Amino acid sequence: MVTAIVHIFVDADRIPAAAQAIADLPDVSEVFSCAGDVDLIAVVRSVDHERIAAIVPEHISQVQGVQRTVTHIAFRSYSSRDADDAFSIGMGS
């Protein structure tokens, strides 16, 4: 599974509609509205890089109001919850 974090710049008056349209796309697991330099961040999870390479330009970038995107491919996931869960495996309550 490949995870991409996509920063999405959107016309201000289209943010809610664009966010919902992007959230409805296949392989998009989450969309966040943000304060700061970017308007939306989408998490895309797909079977391979080729599918990510198609989803972003052919679907996300085509949503009305989207000005541009910047895509980051994740290598590993780190989380304190993952570490805590792994440590507690096999331990009774």
N, C-alpha and C positions, 0 to 999 in steps of 0.2 A: 504494500500500500504506500502510495506517495502522498505526502501532505504539502500543500502550497498555502502560503499566507499571501493574500492579494490585497494590496492597498489600492483603494478605488477613490478617484477624485470625481465628484459629481456636481452638477449645477445645484446651487443651494435650494431652489424651489422644487427639485426633483428627488431629494434625498430619501424621504419615506417611500415613495413609489419605486424608486430604483432599488432600495434595500429589499423590499418585498419581492420584486421581480427576480433579483439575484438569489434570494433565499429559496425561491421556487425552482431554481435550476437543478438539474441532476448533478450529483457529486458535491454540491455546496452544502456543507454541514452546518455552518453558522455564519451569520452576518452581524457585525457590530457597528453601530453608529459611534463616532468618536469626536472628541475635541482635539484640536491641535492641527497638525499639517495635513491630515488625511480625513476624508469625510466618512468612509466606510472601510471596514476590514472584513474580508471574507475568508473563511477556512474551507479549502477545497481538498477533499480526499478522493483519490482515484486509484485505479489499478496500476497505472504506469505513467511515465513522463509524457508519452505521446498523447494520452487523453487530456492531461493538464494543458499541454501545448495547444490543444484544440479548444478546450472549454473557455480559456481566458479570452483569446481574440475573437472566437466565433460566437460566444454567448455573452459573457460578462461585459466585454467591451461594446457589444451591440445594444445593450439596454439603454433606453432613452434617458438622456441626461448624463451618461457616463462620459467624462472628458478624456481620462487616461487611467491606466493601471500600472502598478509596479508589483511584480510577482517575486516572492521569495520561496525557494524550495527548502523544506525542513529536512535535516539529516537525522537528528535524534530528538526525542522528547524527554524532558527532565521535569520532574514534579516531586515535591516533598510528599504528596499523598502516595505516589507510586512507591517511594522508598518506605514509607510507613506501612503500606499494605504488604510489601514484600517481606518486611521484617516480622510482621505478625502472622504470616502463614504458618499454620500448624500449632499456633498457640491457643489454648482454650480460654474461655472467658470465665 
